[in-house]
Amino acid sequence: MENSILLLAIGLGFLWHGILIYWVAGLPRQLKKTNKNIIDSDPEKSFMLFWLDQYSWIGLLIIFIGILSIIRGLI
């Protein structure tokens, strides 16, 4: 019983944090139907797009972990 409550609380925390990251960063460019080419003439823009994509993937992973923890806590 106590473990399920702990998993539920941790899962809600992960879900909340992941949703906040998703709100800021959105979907990674690899999952969007947009032009994925990075402009080679501007290395600063390329660098920022790379880290924004990484941040987006981290947000999706945290949401996924949160959902799994919530499901496991409810079972």
C-alpha positions, -999 to +999 in steps of 0.1 A: +000+000+000+027+025+010+048+016-021+018+022-044+012+057-029+049+065-032+049+053-069+018+074-075+034+105-060+066+101-079+047+094-111+027+126-107+059+145-101+075+131-132+044+138-152+042+174-140+079+181-147+076+165-182+045+185-191+063+217-181+093+208-203+069+199-232+051+232-227+084+251-231+102+230-258+073+213-276+079+182-298+114+174-311+119+184-347+124+147-355+087+141-348+074+172-366+066+173-403+088+203-409+121+209-427+147+192-406+177+207-423+200+228-400+214+259-416+252+252-419+261+289-422+250+296-386+267+273-361+251+291-331+216+284-345+225+248-351+238+244-316+207+259-301+184+237-322+204+206-312+200+214-274+163+223-278+157+189-295+176+171-267+155+190-241+123+180-259+133+143-259+141+145-222+106+160-216+089+132-235+109+105-216+100+121-183+063+121-193+066+084-203+083+075-169+056+094-151+027+076-168+043+042-162+049+051-125+013+062-121-001+030-138+022+009-116+011+027-085-026+022-093-022-015-100 
